[in-house]
């Protein structure tokens, strides 16, 4: 499979490349990135065949959206797909400090959660201005769920339901302002809830269906396959632990996770397979999955990701991972090269 191969969202007809560029790093996640470096990453993605770009107002406190828009400014608008997110309004605040929430050099805006009708509509308009685009292709609700909000989850969920947040998304889609709507989250349970609450087209699920963990397979991915709701996989490296760092879920990885990754890596090494290649390719085998979105800190890292995505892998690799209890035996695996 090549990064530029195309798959189509069933409900909207929107075509995404099999590999997308996650643009959190363009906002300076964990380490600073210059404007020139950000532009080079987008250019490298384009040269690799990638035409799907995912960003959010929260990334770098608006920095990612601004940089992505500038990098795409001279590209033909119908030749690529952009998704961004709503649920946080970014409000001017000069007290913002370097390093807040993992953003190395955030811009002076502070996020405030707002999932109400007016908040979703305002977030959409603000994103259009920052991106300097005439439209956003996919609009995701960002970081709704109990893992993010804890005891306040019901409060924010009511903003989406009773407060009209889902209605705003539907109006934007029905009016042609966006092509598809969904959720961009790090927990699978809230996607299942949203399928019953709103006619969503897709969901960007980060870190919950990966080479490291497959708990979302049943019931969520099976439900999505039955209902025609497509899944975009985000965080295929689980925040970096599957790509050589010690980060998991945006924090230092616990020892149990490190040991499991070491065991997976040992199997990959036995078949002369980079663990990154296995991590990028594994989720694409599920019929509900249309694209895998990975970030990159540099143009070179982007090119490596694209090469790993396309690298032929032996079918025996997946069988060995299953035999050792490191992969769910019910999870679909890529066909043997």
C-alpha positions as CSV (number, residue, x, y, z in Angstrom):
1,X,0.0,0.0,0.0
2,X,1.3,3.5,-0.9
3,X,0.7,6.7,1.0
4,X,-1.1,8.2,-1.9
5,X,-3.6,5.3,-2.5
6,X,-7.1,6.5,-2.2
7,X,-10.1,5.3,-0.1
8,X,-13.5,6.9,-0.1
9,X,-15.7,7.8,2.9
10,X,-18.9,5.8,2.3
11,X,-21.4,8.5,3.4
12,X,-19.9,11.6,1.8
13,X,-18.0,10.3,-1.2
14,X,-15.0,12.2,0.0
15,X,-11.7,10.5,-1.0
16,X,-8.8,10.4,1.5
17,X,-5.3,9.2,0.8
18,X,-4.5,6.0,2.7
19,X,-1.9,7.9,4.7
20,X,-2.6,11.4,6.1
21,X,-0.4,14.0,7.7
22,X,-1.2,14.7,11.4
23,X,-0.3,18.3,12.0
24,X,0.1,18.5,15.8
25,X,3.9,18.7,15.2
26,X,3.3,21.8,13.0
27,X,2.1,23.3,16.2
28,X,5.2,22.4,18.1
29,X,4.2,19.3,20.0
30,X,7.0,18.5,22.5
31,X,9.6,20.4,20.4
32,X,9.8,23.7,18.6
33,X,9.4,23.8,14.8
34,X,10.2,26.8,12.6
35,X,7.9,28.1,9.9
36,X,10.3,26.8,7.2
37,X,10.5,23.3,8.8
38,X,6.7,23.1,8.9
39,X,6.5,24.1,5.3
40,X,9.1,21.5,4.4
41,X,7.1,18.7,6.2
42,X,4.0,19.6,4.2
43,X,6.0,19.7,1.0
44,X,7.5,16.3,1.8
45,X,4.1,14.9,2.5
46,X,2.9,16.2,-0.9
47,X,5.9,14.7,-2.7
48,X,5.1,11.3,-1.0
49,X,1.5,11.4,-2.4
50,X,-0.3,12.4,0.8
51,X,-3.3,14.6,0.1
52,X,-5.1,14.4,3.5
53,X,-4.0,16.9,6.2
54,X,-5.5,16.9,9.7
55,X,-5.1,19.8,12.1
56,X,-6.9,21.5,15.0
57,X,-7.2,25.0,16.6
58,X,-5.7,23.5,19.8
59,X,-2.4,22.4,18.1
60,X,0.1,25.1,19.1
61,X,-2.8,27.3,20.2
62,X,-3.7,28.1,16.5
63,X,-0.2,27.8,15.2
64,X,-0.7,24.5,13.3
65,X,-3.8,25.8,11.4
66,X,-1.9,28.9,10.4
67,X,1.1,27.1,9.2
68,X,-0.9,24.4,7.3
69,X,-2.9,27.1,5.5
70,X,0.3,28.9,4.4
71,X,1.9,25.7,3.2
72,X,-1.1,24.7,1.1
73,X,-1.8,28.2,-0.1
74,X,-0.5,27.7,-3.7
75,X,-1.9,24.2,-4.1
76,X,-5.1,23.6,-6.2
77,X,-7.9,23.5,-3.6
78,X,-9.7,20.5,-5.0
79,X,-6.5,18.4,-5.0
80,X,-6.4,17.9,-1.2
81,X,-8.5,17.3,1.9
82,X,-8.3,19.2,5.1
83,X,-9.9,18.3,8.4
84,X,-9.9,20.4,11.5
85,X,-11.8,20.3,14.8
86,X,-14.2,22.2,16.9
87,X,-15.0,22.2,20.7
88,X,-12.4,24.6,21.9
89,X,-12.6,28.3,21.3
90,X,-9.1,30.0,21.2
91,X,-9.2,33.2,23.2
92,X,-6.5,35.9,23.2
93,X,-4.4,35.6,26.3
94,X,-1.0,37.2,26.7
95,X,-0.2,35.1,29.8
96,X,0.3,31.9,27.7
97,X,3.8,30.4,28.4
98,X,6.1,28.2,26.4
99,X,5.6,24.5,27.1
100,X,2.0,24.7,28.1
101,X,0.2,21.4,27.5
102,X,3.2,20.2,25.6
103,X,3.3,23.0,23.0
104,X,6.9,24.3,22.8
105,X,6.1,27.8,21.5
106,X,2.3,28.3,21.5
107,X,0.7,31.4,20.2
108,X,-1.0,33.8,22.8
109,X,-4.4,32.1,22.7
110,X,-5.9,30.0,25.5
111,X,-8.4,27.2,24.8
112,X,-11.9,27.3,26.3
113,X,-14.2,24.3,25.8
114,X,-17.5,25.2,24.1
115,X,-19.5,22.5,22.3
116,X,-22.7,24.5,22.0
117,X,-24.3,25.4,18.7
118,X,-22.8,28.9,18.7
119,X,-19.4,27.6,19.8
120,X,-19.2,25.1,17.0
121,X,-20.2,27.7,14.4
122,X,-17.7,30.2,15.7
123,X,-14.9,27.6,15.8
124,X,-15.6,26.7,12.2
125,X,-15.4,30.3,11.1
126,X,-12.3,31.0,13.1
127,X,-10.6,28.0,11.5
128,X,-11.5,29.1,8.0
129,X,-9.8,32.4,8.7
130,X,-6.7,30.9,10.1
131,X,-6.4,28.3,7.3
132,X,-7.2,31.0,4.7
133,X,-9.4,28.4,3.0
134,X,-12.9,28.7,1.4
135,X,-14.0,25.4,3.0
136,X,-13.0,22.7,5.5
137,X,-13.7,19.2,4.2
138,X,-14.1,17.3,7.5
139,X,-15.1,18.9,10.8
140,X,-14.5,16.8,13.9
141,X,-15.7,17.4,17.5
142,X,-12.4,17.5,19.4
143,X,-11.7,15.7,22.7
144,X,-15.2,15.0,23.9
145,X,-15.4,12.2,26.4
146,X,-14.9,11.1,30.0
147,X,-11.1,10.6,29.6
148,X,-10.8,14.3,28.8
149,X,-13.5,15.8,30.9
150,X,-14.0,13.4,33.8
151,X,-16.9,14.4,36.0
152,X,-17.8,17.3,33.6
153,X,-18.4,14.9,30.7
154,X,-22.2,14.9,31.0
155,X,-22.1,18.7,31.1
156,X,-20.2,19.0,27.8
157,X,-22.1,16.1,26.2
158,X,-25.3,18.1,26.8
159,X,-23.8,21.0,25.0
160,X,-23.5,18.8,22.0
161,X,-27.0,17.3,22.3
162,X,-29.3,19.7,24.1
163,X,-27.1,22.7,23.4
164,X,-27.1,22.1,19.6
165,X,-23.5,21.3,18.9
166,X,-24.4,18.2,16.8
167,X,-27.2,20.3,15.1
168,X,-24.5,22.9,14.1
169,X,-22.4,20.1,12.6
170,X,-25.3,18.8,10.6
171,X,-26.3,22.2,9.4
172,X,-22.7,22.9,8.2
173,X,-22.7,19.6,6.3
174,X,-26.2,19.9,4.9
175,X,-25.4,23.5,3.7
176,X,-22.3,22.4,2.0
177,X,-19.8,24.2,4.2
178,X,-18.2,20.9,5.1
179,X,-18.3,17.5,3.4
180,X,-18.3,15.3,6.4
181,X,-18.6,15.5,10.2
182,X,-17.5,13.3,13.1
183,X,-15.4,13.1,16.2
184,X,-11.7,13.4,16.8
185,X,-11.0,11.7,20.1
186,X,-8.6,9.5,22.1
187,X,-11.4,7.2,23.5
188,X,-13.6,4.8,21.6
189,X,-16.6,4.7,23.9
190,X,-17.7,8.2,23.1
191,X,-17.7,7.5,19.3
192,X,-20.2,4.7,19.9
193,X,-22.3,7.1,21.9
194,X,-22.1,9.7,19.1
195,X,-23.2,7.2,16.4
196,X,-26.6,6.9,18.2
197,X,-26.8,10.7,18.9
198,X,-25.9,12.1,15.5
199,X,-25.6,11.0,11.9
200,X,-21.8,11.2,11.8
201,X,-19.9,10.2,8.7
202,X,-16.6,9.2,10.3
203,X,-14.4,9.5,13.4
204,X,-10.7,10.1,13.9
205,X,-9.7,7.7,16.6
206,X,-6.3,8.4,18.1
207,X,-4.2,5.7,19.8
208,X,-7.0,3.2,20.5
209,X,-6.7,0.8,17.6
210,X,-3.0,0.2,17.1
211,X,-0.3,-2.4,17.0
212,X,-0.1,-1.9,20.8
213,X,-3.8,-2.1,21.7
214,X,-6.9,-3.3,20.0
215,X,-9.6,-2.9,22.6
216,X,-11.6,-0.7,20.2
217,X,-12.1,-3.5,17.7
218,X,-15.2,-4.8,19.4
219,X,-17.6,-3.2,19.7
220,X,-16.6,0.0,18.0
221,X,-14.8,-0.9,14.8
222,X,-17.2,-3.7,14.1
223,X,-20.2,-1.4,14.8
224,X,-18.7,1.2,12.4
225,X,-18.2,-1.4,9.7
226,X,-21.9,-2.4,10.0
227,X,-23.2,1.2,10.1
228,X,-21.0,2.6,7.4
229,X,-19.2,5.0,9.7
230,X,-15.6,5.2,8.5
231,X,-12.6,5.4,10.9
232,X,-9.4,7.4,10.4
233,X,-6.7,6.1,12.6
234,X,-4.7,8.8,14.5
235,X,-1.7,8.3,16.7
236,X,-0.6,5.0,15.1
237,X,2.6,5.2,17.2
238,X,0.6,5.7,20.5
239,X,2.2,9.1,21.1
240,X,5.7,7.8,20.1
241,X,6.2,4.6,22.1
242,X,5.9,2.6,18.8
243,X,8.4,4.9,17.1
244,X,11.3,4.9,19.4
245,X,10.3,7.4,22.1
246,X,9.1,6.6,25.7
247,X,5.8,8.6,25.3
248,X,2.4,6.9,25.6
249,X,-0.9,8.8,25.7
250,X,1.1,12.1,25.7
251,X,2.9,11.2,28.9
252,X,5.9,9.1,30.0
253,X,5.1,5.5,29.3
254,X,4.6,3.1,32.3
255,X,6.9,0.1,32.6
256,X,4.2,-2.4,31.6
257,X,3.7,-0.6,28.3
258,X,7.4,-0.4,27.7
259,X,7.8,-4.1,28.3
260,X,5.0,-4.9,25.9
261,X,6.5,-2.7,23.2
262,X,9.9,-4.3,23.7
263,X,8.3,-7.7,23.1
264,X,6.6,-6.5,19.9
265,X,9.8,-5.0,18.7
266,X,11.7,-8.2,19.4
267,X,9.3,-10.1,17.1
268,X,9.6,-7.4,14.4
269,X,13.4,-7.6,14.7
270,X,13.3,-11.3,14.1
271,X,11.6,-10.8,10.8
272,X,13.8,-7.8,9.9
273,X,10.8,-5.4,10.1
274,X,11.0,-1.9,11.6
275,X,8.3,-1.7,14.3
276,X,7.3,1.6,12.8
277,X,6.3,-0.2,9.5
278,X,4.2,-2.7,11.4
279,X,2.5,0.1,13.4
280,X,1.6,2.1,10.4
281,X,0.3,-0.8,8.4
282,X,-1.6,-2.9,11.0
283,X,-4.7,-0.7,11.5
284,X,-5.3,-0.4,7.7
285,X,-6.3,-4.0,7.5
286,X,-9.6,-3.4,9.3
287,X,-12.5,-2.8,6.8
288,X,-13.8,0.2,8.8
289,X,-10.5,2.0,8.5
290,X,-9.9,4.4,5.5
291,X,-6.8,6.3,6.4
292,X,-3.9,6.3,8.9
293,X,-2.7,9.8,10.1
294,X,0.8,10.1,11.4
295,X,2.8,13.2,12.3
296,X,6.4,14.1,11.6
297,X,8.9,16.4,13.2
298,X,10.9,16.8,10.0
299,X,10.7,16.3,6.2
300,X,13.1,13.3,6.6
301,X,10.9,11.7,9.3
302,X,7.9,12.2,7.0
303,X,9.7,10.4,4.1
304,X,10.6,7.5,6.5
305,X,6.9,7.2,7.5
306,X,5.8,7.0,3.9
307,X,8.5,4.4,3.2
308,X,7.5,2.3,6.2
309,X,3.9,2.5,5.1
310,X,4.8,1.0,1.7
311,X,7.3,-1.6,2.9
312,X,6.4,-5.2,2.1
313,X,5.9,-7.2,5.3
314,X,5.8,-11.0,5.7
315,X,2.5,-12.6,6.8
316,X,4.4,-14.7,9.3
317,X,5.1,-11.5,11.3
318,X,1.4,-11.1,12.3
319,X,1.0,-14.8,13.0
320,X,4.0,-14.7,15.4
321,X,2.6,-11.7,17.2
322,X,-0.7,-13.5,17.6
323,X,1.0,-16.7,18.8
324,X,2.8,-14.7,21.5
325,X,-0.3,-13.0,22.7
326,X,0.9,-9.6,21.5
327,X,-1.9,-9.1,19.0
328,X,-5.7,-9.8,19.2
329,X,-6.3,-13.0,17.2
330,X,-9.6,-11.6,16.0
331,X,-8.1,-8.5,14.5
332,X,-7.7,-8.4,10.7
333,X,-4.1,-8.3,9.6
334,X,-2.5,-7.1,6.4
335,X,-2.1,-9.6,3.6
336,X,1.3,-11.2,3.2
337,X,3.6,-9.3,0.9
